[in-house]
């Protein structure tokens, strides 16, 4: 599953675990686990950042980026 997630991301594309979870129909916790493993393997990087949603709300989240 984690390599399917990696394959779906484009180089330089930013994402959060809830978007990954929704598109792969898994829990947010499981998506975060897969993204963290990919980061440990050096395939993704992450940082804490403020995400803006279409509704206008903002939230601090861990944002992953494919390198």
QUINOR-V212997 format. One record per pair of residues at least 12 apart in sequence whose C-alpha atoms are under 10 Angstrom apart, sorted by the first residue. I is the first residue (numbers start at 1). GAP is how many residues later the second one is. Records with the same first field share a line. If there is no record, write none. Layout:
I=GAP, GAP
//
This chain:
1=23, 30, 33
2=28, 29, 31, 32, 33, 34, 35, 36
3=31, 32, 35
4=20
5=15, 16, 18, 19, 26, 29, 30, 33
6=28, 29, 32, 37, 38, 60
7=59
8=12, 15
9=35, 56, 57, 58
10=55, 56, 57
11=33, 54, 55, 56
12=32, 33, 52, 53, 54, 55
13=51, 52, 53, 54
14=30, 31, 32, 49, 50, 51, 52, 53
15=20, 31, 36, 46, 47, 48, 49, 50, 51
16=12, 15, 16, 19, 30, 35, 45, 46, 47, 48, 49
17=12, 13, 14, 15, 16, 17, 18, 19, 44, 45, 46, 47
18=12, 13, 14, 43
19=12
20=12, 14, 15
32=30, 32
35=28, 29, 30
36=28
38=26, 28
39=25, 26, 27, 28
42=24, 25
43=22, 23, 24
44=20, 21, 22, 23
45=17, 18, 19, 20, 21, 22
46=15, 16, 17, 18, 19, 20
47=14, 15, 16, 17, 18
48=12, 13, 14, 15, 16
49=12, 13, 14, 15
50=12, 13
51=12
//
